[in-house]
Amino acid sequence: QVQLVESGGGLVQPGGSLRLSCAASGNIGSISAMGWYRQASGKERELVAVITSGSSTNYADSVKDRFTISRDSAKNTVSLQMDSLKPEDTAVYYCYLRCRRSGFLNAYWGQGTQVTVSS
Protein backbone atom coordinates (compact mmCIF):
# COMPACT_ATOMS: atom_id res chain seq x y z
CA GLN A 1 0.00 0.00 0.00
CA VAL A 2 1.31 3.43 -0.97
CA GLN A 3 0.14 6.65 0.64
CA LEU A 4 0.64 10.23 -0.47
CA VAL A 5 -0.15 12.89 2.11
CA GLU A 6 -0.36 16.48 0.90
CA SER A 7 -0.29 19.68 2.89
CA GLY A 8 0.00 23.41 2.38
CA GLY A 9 -3.04 24.44 0.36
CA GLY A 10 -5.25 27.36 1.26
CA LEU A 11 -6.46 30.83 0.35
CA VAL A 12 -4.00 33.47 -0.79
CA GLN A 13 -4.27 36.88 -2.42
CA PRO A 14 -3.02 37.45 -5.97
CA GLY A 15 0.74 37.96 -5.95
CA GLY A 16 1.13 35.89 -2.82
CA SER A 17 2.94 32.62 -2.19
CA LEU A 18 2.13 29.13 -0.98
CA ARG A 19 4.20 26.02 -0.50
CA LEU A 20 2.75 22.57 -1.07
CA SER A 21 4.35 19.44 0.33
CA CYS A 22 3.72 15.77 -0.25
CA ALA A 23 5.12 12.80 1.65
CA ALA A 24 5.11 9.31 0.20
CA SER A 25 5.08 6.22 2.39
CA GLY A 26 4.47 2.51 2.17
CA ASN A 27 5.71 -0.11 -0.26
CA ILE A 28 7.07 2.43 -2.73
CA GLY A 29 9.91 0.55 -4.36
CA SER A 30 12.10 2.75 -6.54
CA ILE A 31 10.81 6.25 -7.22
CA SER A 32 11.26 7.42 -10.81
CA ALA A 33 9.39 10.71 -10.56
CA MET A 34 7.26 12.85 -8.27
CA GLY A 35 5.28 15.90 -9.13
CA TRP A 36 2.13 17.95 -9.05
CA TYR A 37 -0.93 18.15 -11.22
CA ARG A 38 -3.93 20.42 -10.84
CA GLN A 39 -7.55 20.44 -11.82
CA ALA A 40 -9.60 23.59 -11.96
CA SER A 41 -13.37 23.45 -11.81
CA GLY A 42 -14.78 22.30 -15.13
CA LYS A 43 -11.37 21.58 -16.61
CA GLU A 44 -9.18 18.54 -17.12
CA ARG A 45 -6.32 17.65 -14.83
CA GLU A 46 -3.07 19.14 -16.08
CA LEU A 47 0.61 18.83 -15.31
CA VAL A 48 2.06 21.57 -13.13
CA ALA A 49 5.58 20.32 -12.47
CA VAL A 50 7.46 17.06 -12.20
CA ILE A 51 10.92 16.10 -10.96
CA THR A 52 12.64 12.83 -11.82
CA SER A 53 14.94 10.65 -9.76
CA GLY A 54 17.78 12.26 -11.71
CA SER A 55 16.54 15.72 -10.64
CA SER A 56 15.36 16.71 -14.10
CA THR A 57 12.39 19.04 -13.93
CA ASN A 58 9.53 19.89 -16.24
CA TYR A 59 7.07 22.73 -15.76
CA ALA A 60 3.87 23.79 -17.43
CA ASP A 61 4.48 26.96 -19.45
CA SER A 62 1.90 28.78 -17.36
CA VAL A 63 3.92 28.34 -14.14
CA LYS A 64 7.50 28.64 -15.38
CA ASP A 65 9.50 31.26 -13.50
CA ARG A 66 6.84 31.36 -10.75
CA PHE A 67 6.78 27.83 -9.35
CA THR A 68 9.71 25.73 -8.15
CA ILE A 69 9.59 21.99 -7.54
CA SER A 70 12.03 20.25 -5.24
CA ARG A 71 12.46 16.79 -3.82
CA ASP A 72 14.03 15.23 -0.72
CA SER A 73 15.01 11.73 -1.80
CA ALA A 74 15.89 10.62 1.72
CA LYS A 75 12.43 11.52 3.03
CA ASN A 76 10.44 10.64 -0.12
CA THR A 77 8.92 14.09 -0.19
CA VAL A 78 8.24 16.58 -2.95
CA SER A 79 7.47 20.27 -2.53
CA LEU A 80 6.12 22.98 -4.78
CA GLN A 81 6.96 26.58 -3.99
CA MET A 82 4.37 28.77 -5.69
CA ASP A 83 5.14 32.49 -5.99
CA SER A 84 3.40 35.34 -7.77
CA LEU A 85 0.15 33.42 -7.65
CA LYS A 86 -2.64 34.38 -10.01
CA PRO A 87 -6.39 33.75 -9.83
CA GLU A 88 -6.01 31.29 -12.71
CA ASP A 89 -3.82 29.13 -10.46
CA THR A 90 -6.92 28.31 -8.42
CA ALA A 91 -7.43 24.55 -8.53
CA VAL A 92 -7.18 21.32 -6.60
CA TYR A 93 -3.54 20.30 -6.62
CA TYR A 94 -2.68 16.60 -6.65
CA CYS A 95 0.59 15.01 -5.70
CA TYR A 96 1.83 12.41 -8.18
CA LEU A 97 4.23 9.53 -7.67
CA ARG A 98 5.66 7.20 -10.30
CA CYS A 99 7.61 4.25 -8.97
CA ARG A 100 8.89 0.84 -9.98
CA ARG A 101 8.28 -2.23 -7.89
CA SER A 102 8.84 -5.87 -8.84
CA GLY A 103 9.54 -4.80 -12.40
CA PHE A 104 6.27 -2.89 -12.80
CA LEU A 105 5.83 0.84 -13.16
CA ASN A 106 3.06 2.24 -10.96
CA ALA A 107 1.45 5.64 -10.58
CA TYR A 108 -0.21 7.00 -7.46
CA TRP A 109 -2.16 10.14 -6.62
CA GLY A 110 -2.71 12.09 -3.45
CA GLN A 111 -6.16 13.10 -2.28
CA GLY A 112 -5.73 16.67 -3.48
CA THR A 113 -5.38 20.01 -1.73
CA GLN A 114 -7.31 23.14 -2.63
CA VAL A 115 -5.45 26.27 -3.65
CA THR A 116 -7.57 29.39 -4.03
CA VAL A 117 -6.11 32.67 -5.27
CA SER A 118 -8.51 35.50 -4.67
CA SER A 119 -8.68 38.99 -3.24
DATA-V502204 format. One record per pair of residues at least 12 apart in sequence whose ideal C-beta (glycine too) atoms are under 6 Angstrom apart, sorted by the first residue. I is the first residue (numbers start at 1). J is the second residue. D is the distance in Angstrom with one decimal. If there is no record, write none. Layout:
i:j:d
I:J:D
I:J:D
This chain:
i:j:d
1:26:4.9
2:26:4.2
2:28:5.8
2:108:4.9
3:25:5.0
3:26:5.2
4:22:5.6
4:24:5.4
4:95:4.7
4:97:5.9
4:108:5.8
4:110:3.8
5:23:5.1
6:22:4.9
6:95:5.0
6:110:4.5
6:113:4.5
7:21:5.2
8:20:4.2
8:21:5.3
9:113:3.4
9:114:5.0
9:115:5.0
11:116:4.7
12:85:5.7
12:117:5.7
13:119:5.3
14:117:5.8
14:119:5.9
16:85:5.4
17:83:4.7
18:82:4.9
19:81:5.2
20:80:4.4
20:93:5.8
21:79:4.8
22:78:5.1
22:95:3.4
22:110:5.8
23:77:4.9
24:76:4.3
24:97:5.3
28:99:5.2
29:99:4.9
29:100:5.5
29:101:3.0
30:100:4.7
31:53:5.8
31:99:4.9
32:53:5.4
32:98:4.9
32:100:5.9
33:50:5.5
33:52:4.7
33:98:4.4
34:71:5.8
34:78:3.9
34:97:5.4
35:49:5.6
35:50:3.1
35:96:4.7
36:48:4.3
36:49:5.5
36:80:5.0
36:93:5.6
37:94:4.8
37:96:5.6
38:91:3.9
38:93:4.8
39:91:5.7
39:92:5.3
40:91:4.1
47:60:5.6
48:60:5.6
48:63:5.9
49:67:5.8
49:69:4.0
51:69:4.9
51:71:4.9
57:69:5.7
66:83:5.4
66:84:4.6
67:82:5.1
68:81:4.5
85:117:4.6
87:117:5.0
89:117:5.1
90:116:5.1
90:117:5.1
92:112:4.3
92:114:5.5
93:113:5.4
93:115:5.4
94:109:5.3
94:110:5.5
94:112:4.9
95:110:3.5
